[in-house]
């Protein structure tokens, strides 16, 4: 199957949508065989009225990781809010390995401050005590910060609960379609609309600082690349060439976009310097070169090409424009997404007639198929490299799903109604 045909199939898939707004929900489908048992004692609010339940948000974050088992509050023998109030024996009886306690207070400037502690029940010691602050309107940010701190302390890996997702949803009303570029928290909450159009929107890609998105929109009658500031909603059209304008990918330093243009007759990779507008052609081949993805070193770009007869992933060295083939297993490998350490590459992989998401260790060359569903596409690796998001089908609907790079943890983020596609996981935002 050619890359152009794959491009056409993607467009068709975007048109298959239900008449509904996209509000993502979380469904954990597979977790760790031996999850860490943790208890979240209700935080002492000291009489303060807040519009979010911090403990519920943190529990949901930790549960979604697939690595933790939460002790139900109805099973708890006490509700301590300070380490001094903890009787370790009571928590050992419940099989608890870690306990979180804390209390909320209000500062003189009106902001909230949560002081919380993580306690190891087995060693009977305080792992850490930490303070986080937020305004009344950003309690969810405060809660996600708590989750990140707990997750990193126990696993040694930085948490991604404070990151965000960009994705495309499609709403059908009769024969009309409305495309929406959405941004939401990593748990699907606080969804916000970035762009709405009657024409397709594709390929969202985050700037390294998380402040802008680049994407493809057909609103001008043909594909064009735009970038948009998320805070101000200011948009700028970057390309308007004839033919294909697609697959924007931000360089690690945020100064350049790699993209695909067919203005010279064949889809090739180009780089666009955002300040000067300088456009440089990077590949010259009669095959189709597409889907660029920067390596973390900023010196190489991964891309998909059928120059070897079937779609495979190649690496372009910017210094001398030399090209090296990366994938050899399977008859189709495309849409590379690289982990921040530059070692693990997620991709769409086909070894028979089914498209799965796979991870390739670029050092050992070991390939793992991470998904068992079909028609999986658009992988996006989380900024901590531990998870990746992708688009798939569930009961004839387009949904987002996530899987750990070892395939041990899986969860779905379907919309309550409708289809969602084209996920892009943000960088760390602070």
C-alpha positions as CSV (number, residue, x, y, z in Angstrom):
1,X,0.0,0.0,0.0
2,X,1.5,3.3,-1.0
3,X,2.0,6.3,1.2
4,X,-0.4,8.3,-0.9
5,X,-3.0,5.7,-0.4
6,X,-2.3,5.7,3.3
7,X,-2.8,9.5,3.3
8,X,-6.2,9.0,1.5
9,X,-7.3,6.4,4.1
10,X,-6.5,8.8,6.9
11,X,-8.6,11.4,5.3
12,X,-11.5,8.9,4.9
13,X,-11.1,7.9,8.6
14,X,-11.4,11.5,9.7
15,X,-14.8,11.7,7.9
16,X,-16.2,8.8,9.8
17,X,-17.6,10.5,12.9
18,X,-20.6,10.7,15.1
19,X,-22.7,13.7,15.9
20,X,-21.3,14.6,19.3
21,X,-18.8,16.8,21.2
22,X,-15.6,15.1,22.2
23,X,-15.3,14.8,26.0
24,X,-12.6,12.2,26.8
25,X,-13.1,9.6,29.6
26,X,-10.5,7.2,31.0
27,X,-10.8,3.4,30.9
28,X,-7.8,1.4,32.2
29,X,-7.8,-1.9,30.4
30,X,-4.6,-3.4,31.6
31,X,-2.3,-2.7,34.5
32,X,0.8,-3.9,36.2
33,X,0.6,-7.5,37.6
34,X,2.0,-6.4,40.9
35,X,0.8,-2.8,41.4
36,X,2.1,-0.7,44.3
37,X,-0.5,-0.5,47.0
38,X,-1.0,3.2,48.0
39,X,-3.6,5.0,50.2
40,X,-4.7,8.6,49.9
41,X,-6.0,9.8,53.2
42,X,-8.6,12.6,52.7
43,X,-6.7,15.9,52.9
44,X,-7.7,18.3,55.7
45,X,-9.3,21.3,54.0
46,X,-9.4,23.3,57.2
47,X,-13.0,24.4,56.3
48,X,-12.0,25.8,52.9
49,X,-14.5,25.3,50.0
50,X,-12.9,24.3,46.8
51,X,-14.5,23.3,43.5
52,X,-12.4,20.2,42.9
53,X,-11.7,17.0,44.9
54,X,-7.9,16.9,45.0
55,X,-7.7,13.4,46.4
56,X,-10.1,12.1,43.6
57,X,-7.9,13.6,40.9
58,X,-4.7,12.2,42.3
59,X,-6.2,8.8,42.8
60,X,-7.4,8.9,39.2
61,X,-4.0,9.9,37.9
62,X,-2.2,7.1,39.8
63,X,-4.8,4.5,38.8
64,X,-4.5,5.5,35.2
65,X,-0.7,4.9,35.3
66,X,-1.6,1.2,35.8
67,X,1.2,0.9,38.4
68,X,-0.8,1.6,41.6
69,X,-3.7,0.0,43.5
70,X,-5.6,2.5,45.6
71,X,-7.0,1.6,49.0
72,X,-10.7,2.5,49.1
73,X,-11.5,5.2,51.8
74,X,-14.3,3.0,53.2
75,X,-11.6,0.4,54.1
76,X,-9.4,2.9,56.0
77,X,-9.3,2.7,59.8
78,X,-8.3,6.4,60.2
79,X,-8.0,9.5,58.2
80,X,-4.7,11.2,59.3
81,X,-3.7,14.5,57.7
82,X,-0.2,14.7,59.3
83,X,2.6,12.2,59.6
84,X,2.4,12.6,63.3
85,X,-1.1,11.1,63.2
86,X,-0.2,7.9,61.4
87,X,-0.2,4.5,63.1
88,X,1.8,2.4,60.7
89,X,0.3,-0.9,62.1
90,X,-3.2,0.1,61.0
91,X,-2.0,0.6,57.4
92,X,0.1,-2.6,57.3
93,X,-3.1,-4.5,58.1
94,X,-4.6,-3.2,54.9
95,X,-1.5,-4.2,52.9
96,X,-0.6,-0.6,52.2
97,X,2.9,0.1,51.0
98,X,2.7,3.9,50.8
99,X,0.4,6.5,52.4
100,X,-0.2,10.1,51.4
101,X,-1.4,12.7,53.9
102,X,-1.8,16.4,53.7
103,X,-3.7,19.6,54.5
104,X,-4.8,22.7,52.6
105,X,-4.4,26.3,53.7
106,X,-4.9,29.7,52.2
107,X,-2.1,32.2,51.8
108,X,-2.3,35.9,52.4
109,X,-2.4,36.5,48.6
110,X,-5.5,34.3,48.3
111,X,-3.7,31.3,46.8
112,X,-4.1,27.8,48.2
113,X,-1.1,25.9,49.6
114,X,-1.2,22.1,50.0
115,X,1.4,20.5,52.2
116,X,1.5,16.8,51.7
117,X,3.8,13.9,52.7
118,X,4.5,10.4,51.3
119,X,5.1,7.8,53.9
120,X,6.6,4.4,53.4
121,X,4.6,2.0,55.6
122,X,7.1,-0.9,55.5
123,X,10.1,1.2,56.5
124,X,7.9,3.5,58.8
125,X,9.5,6.7,57.5
126,X,8.6,9.8,55.6
127,X,9.7,9.7,51.9
128,X,9.2,13.4,51.5
129,X,7.2,16.4,52.6
130,X,6.4,18.9,49.8
131,X,4.3,22.0,49.3
132,X,2.4,23.0,46.1
133,X,0.5,26.2,45.5
134,X,-2.2,27.4,43.1
135,X,-4.9,29.8,42.6
136,X,-8.5,28.8,43.2
137,X,-9.1,28.4,39.4
138,X,-6.2,26.0,39.0
139,X,-6.8,23.3,41.6
140,X,-6.5,20.6,39.0
141,X,-3.0,21.9,38.3
142,X,-2.2,21.6,42.0
143,X,-3.6,18.0,42.1
144,X,-1.6,16.9,39.0
145,X,1.6,18.3,40.6
146,X,0.9,16.1,43.6
147,X,0.5,13.1,41.4
148,X,3.7,13.9,39.5
149,X,5.7,14.2,42.8
150,X,4.3,10.9,44.2
151,X,4.9,9.0,40.9
152,X,8.5,10.2,40.6
153,X,9.3,9.4,44.2
154,X,8.1,5.8,43.9
155,X,9.1,4.9,40.3
156,X,12.1,7.2,39.7
157,X,10.5,8.4,36.5
158,X,9.2,11.9,36.1
159,X,5.4,12.0,36.0
160,X,3.4,13.4,33.1
161,X,0.1,14.1,34.8
162,X,0.6,17.9,34.4
163,X,1.1,17.6,30.6
164,X,-1.5,18.1,27.9
165,X,-2.9,16.4,24.8
166,X,-3.8,17.9,21.5
167,X,-6.1,15.9,19.2
168,X,-8.7,16.3,16.4
169,X,-12.3,15.5,16.8
170,X,-15.0,15.3,14.1
171,X,-18.7,16.1,14.5
172,X,-21.2,15.0,11.8
173,X,-24.5,16.7,11.3
174,X,-26.2,15.1,8.4
175,X,-23.9,15.4,5.4
176,X,-21.8,18.2,7.1
177,X,-18.7,17.7,9.1
178,X,-17.1,20.0,11.7
179,X,-13.5,19.5,12.6
180,X,-12.1,20.7,15.9
181,X,-8.6,21.0,17.1
182,X,-8.8,20.4,20.9
183,X,-6.3,20.6,23.8
184,X,-7.0,18.9,27.1
185,X,-5.2,17.8,30.3
186,X,-3.5,14.4,30.0
187,X,-6.5,12.9,31.7
188,X,-9.0,14.4,29.2
189,X,-10.3,17.1,31.5
190,X,-10.5,20.8,30.8
191,X,-10.9,20.4,27.1
192,X,-10.5,23.6,25.2
193,X,-11.2,24.4,21.5
194,X,-8.3,25.8,19.5
195,X,-9.8,25.8,16.0
196,X,-13.1,24.8,14.4
197,X,-13.4,24.3,10.7
198,X,-15.7,22.7,8.1
199,X,-12.5,21.4,6.4
200,X,-10.1,18.7,7.7
201,X,-7.5,19.5,10.4
202,X,-4.5,17.2,10.7
203,X,-1.1,16.6,12.2
204,X,-0.9,18.8,15.4
205,X,2.6,19.1,16.7
206,X,3.7,20.9,19.9
207,X,6.5,23.5,20.1
208,X,9.2,22.5,22.6
209,X,8.1,25.1,25.1
210,X,4.5,23.9,24.9
211,X,3.2,27.3,24.0
212,X,2.3,26.8,20.3
213,X,0.9,24.1,18.0
214,X,1.7,23.6,14.3
215,X,-0.9,21.8,12.3
216,X,-2.4,21.3,8.8
217,X,-5.7,22.8,7.9
218,X,-7.6,22.5,4.6
219,X,-9.6,25.7,5.3
220,X,-8.0,27.5,2.3
221,X,-9.2,24.8,-0.1
222,X,-5.9,22.9,0.0
223,X,-3.6,21.7,2.8
224,X,-1.7,24.5,4.4
225,X,0.5,24.6,7.6
226,X,-0.4,27.0,10.4
227,X,1.0,27.7,13.8
228,X,-1.1,28.9,16.7
229,X,-0.3,30.4,20.1
230,X,-2.4,28.6,22.7
231,X,-2.6,31.4,25.2
232,X,-3.6,34.2,22.7
233,X,-5.1,32.0,19.9
234,X,-3.0,34.1,17.5
235,X,-2.6,32.1,14.2
236,X,-0.1,32.4,11.4
237,X,-0.3,30.6,8.1
238,X,3.2,29.4,7.2
239,X,2.8,27.7,3.8
240,X,0.5,28.1,0.8
241,X,2.3,26.2,-1.9
242,X,0.5,24.2,-4.5
243,X,0.1,20.5,-3.8
244,X,0.9,18.9,-0.5
245,X,1.8,21.0,2.6
246,X,1.9,18.6,5.5
247,X,3.4,16.9,8.5
248,X,5.0,19.8,10.4
249,X,7.5,18.9,13.1
250,X,9.1,21.3,15.5
251,X,12.9,21.2,16.0
252,X,14.1,20.7,19.6
253,X,15.3,24.4,19.8
254,X,11.9,25.7,18.5
255,X,13.5,27.7,15.7
256,X,12.7,25.4,12.7
257,X,9.9,23.3,11.3
258,X,10.5,20.2,9.2
259,X,7.7,19.7,6.8
260,X,6.6,18.0,3.6
261,X,6.0,19.9,0.4
262,X,5.2,18.6,-3.1
263,X,5.6,22.1,-4.7
264,X,8.4,20.8,-7.0
265,X,6.4,17.8,-8.1
266,X,7.2,15.1,-5.6
267,X,6.7,15.0,-1.8
268,X,10.0,15.9,-0.2
269,X,11.3,17.0,3.2
270,X,12.0,20.7,3.7
271,X,13.0,22.8,6.7
272,X,11.5,26.2,7.4
273,X,13.3,28.7,9.6
274,X,10.5,30.4,11.5
275,X,12.2,33.8,12.1
276,X,13.6,34.4,8.6
277,X,11.1,32.3,6.6
278,X,14.0,30.6,4.8
279,X,13.0,27.3,3.2
280,X,15.5,24.6,2.5
281,X,15.0,21.3,0.6
282,X,16.4,18.4,2.6
283,X,15.7,15.3,0.4
284,X,15.9,14.7,-3.3
285,X,14.5,11.3,-4.4
286,X,11.8,10.1,-6.8
287,X,10.1,8.2,-3.9
288,X,7.7,9.7,-1.5
289,X,9.4,11.2,1.6
290,X,7.0,12.2,4.4
291,X,6.3,12.3,8.2
292,X,9.5,14.0,9.5
293,X,10.2,13.7,13.2
294,X,13.2,15.4,14.8
295,X,15.7,13.4,16.8
296,X,16.4,14.9,20.3
297,X,19.9,15.9,19.2
298,X,18.5,18.3,16.6
299,X,21.0,16.9,14.1
300,X,18.9,14.2,12.6
301,X,15.4,13.8,11.3
302,X,13.5,10.5,11.1
303,X,11.1,10.2,8.1
304,X,9.0,7.7,6.2
305,X,9.9,6.8,2.6
306,X,9.0,4.1,0.1
307,X,12.4,4.5,-1.6
308,X,13.2,0.9,-0.7
309,X,10.0,-0.5,-2.3
310,X,7.8,-0.5,0.9
311,X,7.2,2.3,3.4
312,X,10.1,2.2,6.0
313,X,11.6,4.7,8.4
314,X,14.9,6.4,7.5
315,X,17.2,8.8,9.3
316,X,18.5,12.0,7.6
317,X,21.7,13.5,8.9
318,X,21.3,17.3,8.4
319,X,25.1,18.0,8.2
320,X,25.7,16.2,5.0
321,X,22.1,15.1,4.0
322,X,23.1,11.4,4.1
323,X,20.2,9.0,4.6
324,X,20.3,5.7,6.6
325,X,17.5,3.1,6.7
326,X,16.4,2.4,10.3
327,X,13.6,-0.3,10.0
328,X,13.9,-3.7,8.4
329,X,11.4,-5.9,10.3
330,X,7.9,-6.0,8.7
331,X,6.6,-4.8,5.3
332,X,5.4,-1.4,6.6
333,X,6.9,1.0,9.2
334,X,5.8,4.6,9.3
335,X,5.0,7.6,11.5
336,X,8.0,7.6,13.8
337,X,7.8,9.2,17.2
338,X,11.0,9.2,19.2
339,X,11.4,9.1,23.0
340,X,13.3,12.0,24.7
341,X,16.3,9.8,25.3
342,X,16.6,9.2,21.5
343,X,16.7,5.4,22.0
344,X,13.1,4.2,21.8
345,X,11.1,4.9,18.6
346,X,7.4,4.2,18.4
347,X,5.9,3.7,15.0
348,X,3.0,2.2,13.0
349,X,4.1,-1.3,12.1
350,X,2.7,-4.0,9.9
351,X,4.2,-7.5,9.7
352,X,1.2,-9.2,8.0
353,X,-2.0,-7.3,7.1
354,X,-2.7,-5.6,10.4
355,X,-1.4,-2.2,11.6
356,X,-0.2,-2.2,15.1
357,X,1.9,0.3,17.2
358,X,5.4,-1.0,17.9
359,X,8.5,0.2,19.7
360,X,12.0,-0.3,18.4
361,X,15.0,0.0,20.6
362,X,17.5,1.8,18.3
363,X,20.5,0.4,20.2
364,X,19.6,-3.3,20.5
365,X,17.3,-3.3,17.4
366,X,14.7,-5.2,19.5
367,X,11.1,-4.6,18.3
368,X,8.0,-5.0,20.5
369,X,4.5,-4.9,19.2
370,X,2.6,-2.9,21.8
371,X,-1.0,-3.1,20.6
372,X,-3.3,-5.9,19.6
373,X,-6.0,-3.8,18.1
374,X,-6.3,-3.0,14.3
375,X,-6.0,0.2,12.3
376,X,-3.7,1.7,15.0
377,X,-2.1,5.0,13.9
378,X,-0.5,8.3,14.9
379,X,1.7,7.3,17.9
380,X,3.0,10.1,20.2
381,X,5.5,9.3,22.9
382,X,5.0,11.0,26.3
383,X,7.8,13.4,27.4
384,X,9.0,11.0,30.1
385,X,9.3,8.2,27.5
386,X,7.3,5.7,29.6
387,X,4.0,5.9,27.7
388,X,2.7,6.7,24.3
389,X,-0.7,7.8,22.9
390,X,-2.2,6.6,19.6
391,X,-5.4,6.6,17.7
392,X,-7.4,3.4,17.1
393,X,-10.9,2.0,16.6
394,X,-13.2,0.7,19.3
395,X,-16.8,-0.5,18.4
396,X,-16.5,1.4,15.0
397,X,-15.6,4.6,16.7
398,X,-12.3,6.5,16.6
399,X,-10.7,6.7,20.1
400,X,-7.4,7.6,21.7
401,X,-5.5,4.9,23.6
402,X,-2.3,4.8,25.6
403,X,0.2,2.0,26.2
404,X,3.4,1.8,28.1
405,X,6.6,1.2,26.1
406,X,6.9,-2.3,27.7
407,X,3.2,-3.0,26.8
408,X,2.4,-3.7,30.4
409,X,0.0,-0.9,31.0
410,X,-2.9,0.1,28.7
411,X,-5.8,2.5,28.9
412,X,-8.4,4.1,26.5
413,X,-9.5,7.7,26.3
414,X,-12.7,7.4,24.2
415,X,-15.0,10.4,23.8
416,X,-18.4,9.9,25.4
417,X,-19.7,10.3,21.9
418,X,-18.0,10.8,18.6
419,X,-14.6,10.2,17.1
420,X,-11.2,11.5,18.1
421,X,-7.9,11.2,16.1
422,X,-4.4,12.6,15.7
423,X,-3.1,12.7,19.3
424,X,0.0,14.7,20.1
425,X,1.4,14.6,23.7
426,X,2.8,17.9,24.9
427,X,6.3,18.4,26.3
428,X,6.7,19.0,30.0
429,X,5.1,22.4,30.7
430,X,7.0,23.3,33.8
